[in-house]
Amino acid sequence: MSHSTSRDESVGLVDALDRVLDKGAIVQGDIVLQVADVDLVYLGLRLILTSVSRAEELSGKNFGHPERALTPEDMAYIENLQREIRRAEENIPKLIDLGHPKKAEAGLAKLVLTLVELIRKLMEKEAFRRVKKGTLSSGEIQKLGLSLKAVKKKIQEIQTIFGLEDEDLDLDLGPLGNLM
């Protein structure tokens, strides 16, 4: 994925947020809450927004455990995710016959699923970075991959219920372009 874009090329919010997470951002500020022109509460803020892979790079710390072997708890978690993925795959064809829900429900489902998909895509991009850097154990990689797959399958299952396609899970942000 290239990080350079031309002026005419639109960038979705997922890509823009991914760039912020990849590069990191620091927001610093002071807020004073007043009532009747009397300062009552001072709030000093320092927010660091970045991905774990970038934080590891900047701090020299490794937040993962690449040398850790799979534990019985890891195996149970992985097996549970695999069962959930199979269940979702089996249910998708059955859900097609349920008919169409009301427009309001479909609109709300579209909004919620779009936000969930935005977060899932951001998490997936960070997961790829962590895997590429080698900071995760094989168990963490497997659990992470299956968790992301399970979320995607659940999104597809709910899409089927509401008659939504993948391209429906996007929002037009006007001059900012599309969400994804």
N, C-alpha and C positions, 0 to 999 in steps of 0.2 A: 504494500500500500504506500503510495507516494504521499508525502506530507505537503508538497507544493501544489497550489491550485492557481488557476488563472482567475482574473476578475470575472469572467463570464461563467465560470464553473460554480455551481451552487454546492454548498456543503451542508449536509444534514446536521441536526443537533447532536445525533449520536457521534458523528465524526468530530464535531467541534468539542464536545465534552470529553471525548477520548483524547484529543490533543491536549486539553487542559490537564487531564489526569496524567498523561504521559510526560508532559513537560513540568507540571506542577505550577501552582499559583499561591501567592501569599496575599492575604487581604488583612490590612491592619486599620483599625479605626477606634474612635472614642465616641461613645454615646452618653449624653447626659439627659436624663428624664427630668422634666420640670412640671410643676403644677403652679399656676399663677406666677410665672416667672421666678420661681424658687427652685434651685437645683436640689433634687431629692436623691437621685440615684445616678451614680457614675458607673459605666460599663466599658471597660477597656477590652477590646477584641483583637485577637490575633488568630486568624484562621489559615491553616495550611491545607490546601486541597491538592492531593496527588495520589497516584496509584502506589500500591505497596512496592512494586518493582522499582519505581523511581525513588521512593523513600529508602529502600535498601541500598540503592546506588549512592544516594547522597549521604547516608549515615554510616555506610560501611557495615551495617548489621544485616543478618540474614534472618528474616521472619519465618522462613519455611524450615523443613526438616528433611532434606533430600536423602539422608542416610538412614532414616527411620524405617524399619520393616513394617509390613502390614500387621496390625493387631487383630485379635478376634472381633473387637468392636468395629474396626475398619471393614472387615469382611462382612459382618452383619449389616452394616450401613450400605455397603455396595450391593449385597443381595436384595435388600429392601428396595433400593433404587431400581434395580433391574426388574423386580416384580412390578413396581409402579409403572415403569415404562411399558412392559408387556401388557398390563391391564389397560393403559391408555390406548395402546395400539389396537387392542381387541375391541374397545368400546367405540372408537371413531366411526367404523361403518354402521354400527347400531344406532348411533346418534343422528344419522342423516334422516331417518324416518320420523323424527319427532315433530316435524313441521316447523313453521317460522314463528318465533315469538313476536311480541309487540315491538313496534319501532322504537319506543322509548327504552325498552330493555336492551335492544340491539345497539342503540347509540351509547348507552352507558357501558355495555360490555366492550364496545369498540374502544372507548376512551380508556377504560381500565386495562384492557389487554395491550393497548398501544404503550401505556406507561410501563407495564410489566415487561414488554418486549424491549423497550428502550433500556431499562435497567439490566435485562438479561444480556443484551448485546454489549453493553459497557462491561459487565462482569466477564463475558466471554473474551473480549479483547484483552482485558487485564490478565485473565487466565493464560491466554496464549503467550503474553509477555513473560509471565512467571515460569511457564514451562520452558520457554526458549532460553531463559537465563539459568535454568537448572537449579532453582531454589526450592523445588518441591520434591517430596519423596514420591516413589511410585504409587504408594497408597493414596496420597493426597491428589496426585494427578488423576488417578482412576476415579476417586470419589468426586472430584471437581467436574470431570468430564461427564460422569453419569448424572450428577446433580443438574448440570446445565441441560443435558439431554432430557431429563425428566421434566424440567420446567418447560422446555420447548414442546414436549409431547402434551403437557397439560394445557398449554396455550392453544395448541392445535385442536385438542378435544373441545375446549370451550368455543373456539372459532366455529367448529362444526355445529355445535348447538345453536349458535346465533347466525349461522349462514355467512360467516365472514371469511374472506380470502386473505392471504398474506399481504397483498397490496392495500387492503383496507386498513391495516394497522400502521397508519402514517397520518400525520397532521400537517396541513399547510400552514406554515408560520408566517405567511405573507412575505415581506421583504427579506426575511431571514432564510426563506426556502422551506424545504420539507423537514420534518422532524428526523426522518431516517432516510 
